[in-house]
Amino acid sequence: MAPKDNHPPTTEMQALDAAHHIHPFSDTAQMRAKGARVITQADGCWLTDSEGKRILDGMAGLWCVNIGYGRHELAEVAARQMQQLPFYNTFFMTTHPPAVALSAKLAQIAPGDKNRVFYAGSGSEANDTNIRLVRHYWALMGKPNKRTIIARKNGYHGSTMGAASLGGMAGMHAQGGMPIPDIVHIDQPHWWAEGGDHSPEEFGRIRAAQLDQMIDQLGQDNVGAFIAEPVQGAGGVIVPPETYWPEISRICRERDILLIADEVICGFGRTGNWFGSQTYDIDPDIMTIAKGLSSGYQPIGGSIIRESVAQVIEDGGEFNHGYTYSSHPVAAAVALENIRILEEEGIVDRVRDHTGPYLKKKWSSLADHPMVGEARMVGMMGALELTPDAPARAAFANEGTVGLMTRDRCFANGLVMRHVGDKMIISPPLTIADSEIDTLVELAWKSLDEGMATAKAEGAFTA
Ligand SMILES: *Cc1c(COP(=O)(O)O)cnc(C)c1O
């Protein structure tokens, strides 16, 4: 065990952090008032903060620590690779053993004829690559006007200019002049919030039909691709109605546009199969991967590409694109070891056959809580819709307030559960034990009780 106090006192770290560190997606004023939480170590599904408090990580970091914390095998592989070859690039017709082995492995586990990989350092970079790939592909096919990419409102594809433009987060677009040109958005298949009086099945078809309509509006000769997450993660674990993906797949095929499945969260076991595309029977041309690819132990992302699409790129001369850390040897070696563990320990099968169903059963019991309108779960990613009036599927007047209050109670009770507006979401390590699932759901119920009490006391419990 590492020493528990091999760090400066918490207040000292908080002061230095406040003085010198700009945090992603954080309100600096709020954070400074409270002091940033300092996490110092982790094991299994449990984090430890600088005060020695243990917290159950219901989010697997940021949806990524699929095999759990503290797997020494990954540390050993990283150390060995750093000593043997800490860095070399794969530009200019060069390769190295970890890049070779990981690519072959990904080609093997990816469904069907998706057997080429282009590497990035993150999911955002991989989606930027996808924009380049799609446009270059169509140019090589003699259809340079097929530039526009259709994406979805409230989708999340990352934080670079390209990826955030593909994403449909209004708050992100408002800062920095996005989306960039030739990216447009259609509505999401979020039945609970937007389905009105339609049945989920009807609503799935209606939202899928928007893709057809958008292609008509833009002209098929101007549209290159559609990108979506099989299940939207950061948008609040939006589970599409069953009718949605079959329609989307059909439209992409019939209208001759590429389909990109952003598997950054759904990939590597999260939905009970290796890829969300398998869970939803989607056959994408490109899959974006990151997060669970290395269980977050190293930063790495990539695009897995259908052979026929890749061949066009390969036959087109030099692809003028690449990152210094594309197929970084240490990251690739760690990802390969992570996949070995997922495979040899049967973790993906176990999510499908046992842990996922168990978590879903327990999670569903939270729908009995008076503040919960819906408790949904696919594999091991789930959400609760908080509402002041469940039968009416009503939203809170001041969106996000009750969610934040409940989130704060979760932290106080030793559980990391995120809020997206008034949705509470979880995505725990795939290796979580049944007893830990029981604890997670108990802490969630307690936090819901306390969040509701706070909301009522502060007059926030209104539609
Ligand atoms: C997190 C995420 C990304 C971005 O990945 P980064 O590694 O943060 O750049 C892209 N797509 C989806 C679906 C994600 O959840």
The ligand as an ORCA input file, in Angstrom:
! r2SCAN-3c Opt
* xyz 0 1
  C     -15.589     11.679    -23.235
  C     -16.147     11.569    -24.599
  C     -15.455     12.058    -25.708
  C     -14.200     12.865    -25.574
  O     -13.142     12.114    -25.102
  P     -11.887     12.886    -24.439
  O     -10.949     11.766    -24.160
  O     -12.412     13.572    -23.217
  O     -11.383     13.828    -25.427
  C     -15.975     11.837    -26.958
  N     -17.115     11.176    -27.126
  C     -17.816     10.675    -26.088
  C     -19.065      9.909    -26.336
  C     -17.362     10.883    -24.785
  O     -18.072     10.451    -23.749
*
